[in-house]
Amino acid sequence: MGRLFATVVAALLFGSSLGVVFSTHEARLLFVELQGLQKVRDELNTEWGRLQLEQSTWATHGRIETTANNQLDMVIPPPGAVVIVRP
């Protein structure tokens, strides 16, 4: 009886140690994946900031007015030609 009990305890101990090894290995793999995803997130945040800066540069009033004048031959109408319509 004592020998059977020792065998069962040893088997449970062995199974428990295998579970610890497996869960530690999985945790390490997930941590490596997490670090990779955080790196991608940081790179995307950097690119997003650069794109926002580029968009604000392209959308400045001076740039739009210059483009309208040079490429579309648009001009600001004289004050007498402006009609304000009120609802």
Backbone as a ProteinNet text record, in pm:
[ID]
protein_1_A
[PRIMARY]
MGRLFATVVAALLFGSSLGVVFSTHEARLLFVELQGLQKVRDELNTEWGRLQLEQSTWATHGRIETTANNQLDMVIPPPGAVVIVRP
[TERTIARY]
81.7	0	86.3	189.8	279.7	356.8	389.6	463.1	375.4	247.8	152	131.8	120	103	224.4	344.2	466.2	472.5	430.3	430	330.9	213.7	112.1	160.9	219.8	271.9	384.8	472.5	582.1	527.4	424.9	365.2	299.7	229.8	167.3	273.4	379.4	488.5	553	575	632.9	539.2	411	313.4	306.6	312.5	310.2	434.6	549.3	672.4	669	612.7	597.5	503.8	398.6	307.2	376.8	462.5	537	630.8	701.4	793.5	716.6	603.9	524	470.5	416	360.3	469.3	587.4	699.2	742.1	749.1	786.1	683.1	555.2	448.8	455.5	482.3	491.7	607.4	718.4	832.4	800.3	735.6	697.4	601.3	503.7	407.7	474.3	572.4	642.9	723.6	787.8	863.3	767.7	652.1	552.6	502.9	480.7	436.9	540.1	667.6	771.7	775.1	756.4	753.1	635.2	519.7	401.6	415.1	478.4	501	596.5	695.3	787.8	713.8	627.1	547.5	457.3	394.4	308.4	386	506.3	588	626.4	659.8	693.7	572.9	455.6	334	298.2	319.1	293.7	387.8	512.4	608.8	566.9	527.1	483.5	356.4	264.1	140.8	172.9	264.1	303.7	365.9	449.3	511.2	406	309	203	113.3	87.1	7.8	81.6	212	292.3	292.9	307.3	305.9	170.5	63	-70	-89.4	-44.7	-60.3	24	137.2	220.2	150.7	92.6	25.5	-103.3	-163.5	-293.4	-284.4	-166.4	-157.2	-223.7	-279.3	-351.9	-262	-139.6	-47.8	-21.2	-2.8	23.6	-97.6	-216.6	-338.9	-359.1	-335.8	-353.2	-252	-127.9	-25.7	-61.6	-105.7	-145.1	-265	-363	-480.7	-440.5	-349.4	-304.4	-223.6	-127.1	-33.1	-91.2	-159.7	-203.9	-345.9	-430.8	-570.2	-605.8	-509.7	-531.1	-647.7	-661.6	-767.6	-714.6	-802.3	-764.4	-870	-832.1	-927.4	-1014.6	-1146.8	-1233.8	-1225.1	-1245.4	-1245	-1365.9	-1356.1	-1465	-1601.3	-1607.5	-1734.2	-1799.9	-1724.4	-1778.5	-1829.7	-1810	-1852.4	-1995.5	-2082.7	-2222.6	-2246.4	-2297.6	-2328	-2477.5	-2510.1	-2649.1	-2684.8	-2788.9	-2833.2	-2957.2	-2966	-3081.1	-3209.8
-118.9	0	125.5	127.3	241.4	262.2	150.7	158.4	215.5	176.7	227.4	377.6	418	560.5	641.5	589.8	658.7	667.6	563.3	563	666.4	675.1	771.9	914.3	936.8	1069.8	1106.1	1012.9	1038.4	1069.9	997.5	1023	1161.1	1195.6	1328	1437.9	1415.7	1512.9	1529	1418.1	1422.4	1497	1467.4	1535.7	1684.3	1718.7	1859.2	1931.7	1867.4	1931.6	1949.3	1853.6	1868.9	1986.1	2001.7	2114.3	2247.5	2255	2378.3	2409.4	2307.9	2328.4	2375.2	2312.2	2349.4	2491.8	2526.1	2660.2	2767.4	2738.4	2832.7	2854.2	2746.6	2756.4	2839.5	2813.7	2890	3037.9	3066.1	3204.9	3276	3208.6	3269.6	3296.5	3201.1	3221.3	3338.8	3346.4	3456.4	3590.8	3590.8	3714.6	3763.1	3670.5	3707.3	3763	3699.7	3750.1	3888.4	3908.6	4038.6	4146.9	4116.8	4214.5	4249.9	4151.3	4177.3	4265.7	4237.9	4318.4	4460.7	4476	4610.5	4688.7	4621.7	4688.4	4735.3	4650.5	4688.2	4806.3	4802.5	4912.3	5043.2	5038.6	5159.7	5213.2	5123.5	5166.1	5229.2	5170.2	5225.2	5360.5	5376.6	5506.3	5613	5575.4	5669.5	5710.1	5612.8	5643.2	5728.7	5700.6	5778.6	5924.8	5948.1	6084.5	6155.3	6084.3	6142.1	6175.7	6088	6113	6229.9	6242.7	6356.9	6487.6	6488.4	6607.3	6639.8	6537.5	6557.9	6611.9	6558.6	6606	6751.9	6788.5	6928.1	7020.7	6973.4	7054.1	7074.2	6968.5	6978.6	7060.1	7069	7134.5	7279.3	7338.1	7477.4	7568.9	7679.5	7771.9	7827.4	7860.1	7914.1	7815.4	7690.9	7587.8	7568.7	7565.4	7547.4	7666.5	7787	7905.6	7907.9	7873.2	7869	7766.1	7649.2	7545	7590.8	7654	7702.6	7808.1	7896.3	7999.7	7941.3	7857.8	7809.2	7700	7603.9	7488.3	7504	7577.3	7588.5	7727.8	7816.2	7954.6	8021.1	7991.9	8053	8182.3	8279.4	8405.6	8442.6	8528.7	8577.6	8682.6	8669.4	8766.2	8902.4	9008.1	9141	9154.9	9243	9254.9	9284.6	9358.3	9388.9	9268.5	9165.2	9046.7	8942.2	8965.5	8869.3	8900.7	8801.8	8817.4	8725	8781.5	8701.4	8670	8543.8	8499.5	8458	8518.4	8484.8	8393.7	8297.5	8205.8	8273.5
0	0	0	82.8	90.6	-38.9	-103.5	-229.4	-340.9	-343.4	-440.9	-420.9	-294.8	-263.6	-311.2	-288.2	-330.5	-483.2	-551.7	-697.9	-751.9	-693.2	-737	-711.5	-595.4	-563.3	-658.9	-689.7	-781.9	-921.5	-966.1	-1097.1	-1099.7	-993.5	-985.9	-983.8	-912.3	-905.8	-1043.2	-1113.2	-1247	-1343.2	-1338.6	-1423.6	-1394	-1266.7	-1227.9	-1278.1	-1269.3	-1317.1	-1469	-1541.9	-1686.5	-1717.8	-1640.5	-1659	-1636.7	-1536	-1509.8	-1625.5	-1675.3	-1787.1	-1910.3	-1940.2	-2056.6	-2042.9	-1927.4	-1910.7	-1914	-1861.9	-1869	-2013.5	-2088.7	-2229.7	-2307	-2285.2	-2351.1	-2312.7	-2185.4	-2140.2	-2209.8	-2226.6	-2295.7	-2442.8	-2508.3	-2648.9	-2663.2	-2573.8	-2579.6	-2550.3	-2461.2	-2429.7	-2549.5	-2620.7	-2740.9	-2845.7	-2862.6	-2957.5	-2916.1	-2787.5	-2736.5	-2767.2	-2746.9	-2776	-2924.4	-3010.3	-3153.8	-3191.7	-3134.6	-3163.3	-3109.6	-2995	-2941.2	-3030.7	-3087.4	-3179	-3303.7	-3357.6	-3474.5	-3440.3	-3321.4	-3277.7	-3271.2	-3215.5	-3204.6	-3342.5	-3435.2	-3570.8	-3640.5	-3620.7	-3681.3	-3620.2	-3489.2	-3425.2	-3479.4	-3502.2	-3558.7	-3699.7	-3779.4	-3915.8	-3914.5	-3823	-3812	-3780.3	-3688.9	-3656	-3775.3	-3850.2	-3969.2	-4074.1	-4092.1	-4190.5	-4149.1	-4019.6	-3972.6	-3998.1	-3974.9	-4001.1	-4150.1	-4232.3	-4376.9	-4423	-4367.3	-4404.7	-4365.5	-4247.7	-4205.7	-4292.6	-4340.4	-4430.5	-4564.4	-4618.9	-4748.8	-4740.6	-4623.1	-4610.8	-4563.6	-4559.6	-4516	-4618	-4569	-4656.7	-4767.1	-4732.4	-4832.3	-4944.2	-4910	-5011.8	-5101.2	-5041.5	-5120.9	-5214	-5162.9	-5246.5	-5361	-5333	-5437.6	-5544	-5501.8	-5597.1	-5680.2	-5615.9	-5688.9	-5792.2	-5755.8	-5849.9	-5964.9	-5934.6	-6036	-6124.8	-6067.6	-6145.7	-6200.6	-6128.4	-6170.1	-6222.5	-6220.9	-6264.5	-6192.1	-6064.8	-5984.5	-5922.3	-5906.2	-5843	-5740.3	-5647.6	-5548.3	-5617.1	-5608.6	-5676.4	-5608.4	-5685.1	-5623.6	-5530.1	-5430.4	-5333.2	-5396.1	-5507.9	-5570.2	-5634.7	-5665.3	-5731.3	-5632.5	-5504	-5402.3	-5362.2	-5366.7	-5326.7	-5208.3	-5100.5	-4981.8	-4983.4	-4979.4	-4981.7	-4839.6	-4787.3	-4651.6	-4660.4	-4575	-4579.4	-4535.4
[MASK]
+++++++++++++++++++++++++++++++++++++++++++++++++++++++++++++++++++++++++++++++++++++++

